[in-house]
Amino acid sequence: MEMFHGTGVAMVTPFTTDGQVDYAGLENLINHLIGGGVEYLVSLGTTGESATLSKEEKKKVWAFTAEKVNKRVHLVAGIAGNNTYEVVEAVKGFEAAGYDAILSASPYYNKPIQEGIYQHYKAIAEASPLPVLLYNVPSRTGSNVTAETTVRLANDFKNIIGTKEASGNFEQFNQIMRDKPEDFMFISGDDPVTLPMIAMGAVGVISVIGNAVPRQFSDMIRTCLTGNFKAALKGHYDLIEFTRLMFAEGSPGGIKTALKQLGICGDTLRLPLVQVSSAAADKIASELKKITA
């Protein structure tokens, strides 16, 4: 599964000023990312504001994305939720042409115990026409997929091929890396700590900041993957402040502001998310100018 080594980008979903999906902006973004050298794209993950898109909108975005990508890079669909039955039905009904895997965040709000998380992913794995990537992001879901559960799923289901880890828990990272099957992919889901995660054995990242700076970020990741961390550190440090700003007033508000400043798409979000403040936008503009100079 080397197709998922390197930089994946969790794409934003551009909207017009009246809140409709901006397909011209989405095409601009796709071409910006592929031109920037990323290895794969993720359509309708958390950064894509998937929680506020209807089922019909999701189908249209997935189809449009596959058409415009046209197999130039690998493609992943984000399909998740806290109603296992609904997620399984969505996975079964997914039009998989053009896609290489499904990324599914663990169930949010319900706060299931580990056995519930295991059974949720078991149901997805048994229904999925494509390989499955787990996604552990406790800051959003309210529960953690433990190292033990991750490794159990990795061993029990051959089509569960990796995990996007965004727990920030390096003790947990150590356990996963020590105990996982050799071919099970450990992927960073947290831009600021991707470099040390690759040093531990991660095969890359599914990134937010890569939406705006795909060339700078993916070059740094590729350098990390060669083992030349000394050379990669400059790129890592150059991006630290920009990365902080992307999340300072919520994501994807920050990254959409950067994309507007780059002329790729607008910065409209759907409620309950709102645009960043003018002060934050000014700081983003200043930092973006430094990075892209």
Summary of the structure (lengths in Angstrom):
residues: 293
radius of gyration: 17.8
end to end distance: 35.0
largest distance: 50.0
contacts: 1040
relative contact order: 0.14
helix: 52%
strand: 14%
